Amino acid sequence: MSVALLLGMGLLLIYDGYGLAAREDNSTRILVQGGIASWYGREEQGQLTANGERFDRHNFTAASRHLPFNTIVRVTNRDNGRSVQVRINDRGPFVRARVLDLSEAAADVLDMKKTGTAPVEIEVVEPASAEATDAP
């Protein structure tokens, strides 16, 4: 089955060694993935993201290796239960065994800036629209 067909069905399955599950919730399938998230901020401020926009550490955005650009995900810090919604606008993280790189604003809400990383659960809230295009 192609990725486009899976996306058309409203289900995106990815696996990076940390596990994932698709579950039914009000007749909508939601991707749930767990793993380690990190964050990035000041040093990347103003740099181009993979989708072509300028990175702003004060926006609620994230980098994912697999999720389509403009997908909205809820990220929950498993250590403290805090959650935040972010939009995927970049590619990464490029450190093995990490599933997401969060903007500084998102990391602040999740209270993970001091530690640099945190165990998280990621849930797709709003899949990328069919009109949204992925940049290379």
C-alpha positions in Angstrom: 0.0 0.0 0.0 1.4 3.4 -0.9 1.9 6.2 1.5 -0.5 8.4 -0.6 -3.2 5.7 -0.3 -2.7 5.4 3.5 -2.9 9.2 3.8 -6.0 9.3 1.7 -7.5 6.8 4.0 -6.7 9.1 6.9 -4.1 6.8 8.5 -0.4 7.3 8.5 1.7 4.5 10.0 5.3 5.0 11.0 7.6 3.0 13.2 11.0 4.1 14.4 11.7 1.4 17.0 9.8 3.1 19.9 6.4 1.8 18.9 3.2 3.2 17.7 -0.5 2.3 17.5 -3.5 3.4 15.5 -6.6 3.7 17.6 -10.3 4.5 16.9 -11.6 7.7 18.4 -15.0 8.9 17.3 -14.6 7.0 14.1 -11.3 8.8 13.3 -8.0 7.0 13.3 -5.3 8.8 15.3 -1.6 8.0 15.2 0.0 7.6 18.6 3.7 7.3 18.8 6.1 7.4 21.8 9.8 8.2 22.0 12.2 10.9 23.0 11.8 14.5 22.0 14.4 17.2 22.0 14.2 21.0 21.3 16.0 23.7 19.3 15.8 27.5 19.5 18.1 30.5 19.5 20.9 29.1 17.3 18.4 28.2 14.5 16.3 31.4 14.8 15.6 32.8 11.3 17.0 29.9 9.4 14.9 28.3 6.7 13.0 25.2 7.7 12.6 22.2 5.4 9.2 23.5 4.2 10.7 26.9 3.3 9.5 29.1 6.1 11.7 30.9 8.6 12.2 29.2 11.9 10.8 31.2 14.8 11.6 29.7 18.2 8.5 31.5 19.7 6.1 29.6 17.4 4.6 26.2 18.3 6.3 24.1 15.6 8.3 20.9 15.4 10.5 18.8 13.1 9.7 15.2 12.3 11.4 12.8 9.9 8.1 11.1 8.9 5.0 13.3 9.4 3.9 15.5 6.5 4.3 19.2 6.8 1.4 21.1 8.4 0.3 18.1 10.4 -0.9 19.2 13.8 0.2 17.0 16.7 -0.4 17.0 20.4 2.8 16.2 22.3 2.6 15.1 25.9 5.6 15.0 28.2 5.3 11.6 29.9 7.3 12.8 32.9 4.9 15.5 34.0 1.7 15.1 31.8 2.0 18.6 30.2 0.8 18.8 26.6 1.1 21.2 23.7 -0.1 21.3 20.1 2.5 21.9 17.4 2.6 22.1 13.6 5.2 20.1 11.7 7.2 22.5 9.5 10.7 21.0 9.5 12.6 17.7 9.1 14.6 16.1 11.9 15.7 15.2 14.5 18.9 13.9 13.1 20.0 12.2 16.4 19.2 8.5 16.3 16.4 7.4 18.7 14.7 10.8 18.9 11.2 11.2 17.3 10.7 14.9 17.4 12.5 18.2 17.6 10.3 20.9 19.3 10.6 24.7 19.1 11.8 26.4 22.2 8.2 27.7 22.9 6.8 24.2 22.9 9.7 22.9 25.0 9.0 25.6 27.5 5.3 24.6 27.8 6.4 20.9 28.3 8.9 22.0 30.9 11.8 20.2 29.2 14.2 23.0 28.4 16.6 22.3 31.3 16.9 18.6 30.6 17.0 19.1 26.8 15.0 15.9 26.1 11.9 14.2 27.5 9.9 11.0 26.9 6.8 12.0 24.9 3.7 10.7 23.4 2.7 12.2 20.0 -0.9 12.1 18.7 -2.0 13.4 15.3 -4.8 16.0 16.0 -5.2 17.2 12.4 -3.5 15.5 9.4 -2.0 17.7 6.8 -4.6 18.8 4.2 -4.6 17.4 0.7 -3.9 20.9 -0.6 -0.7 21.3 1.4 2.5 20.4 -0.5 5.6 19.0 0.9 8.9 20.7 0.0 11.8 18.4 -0.7 
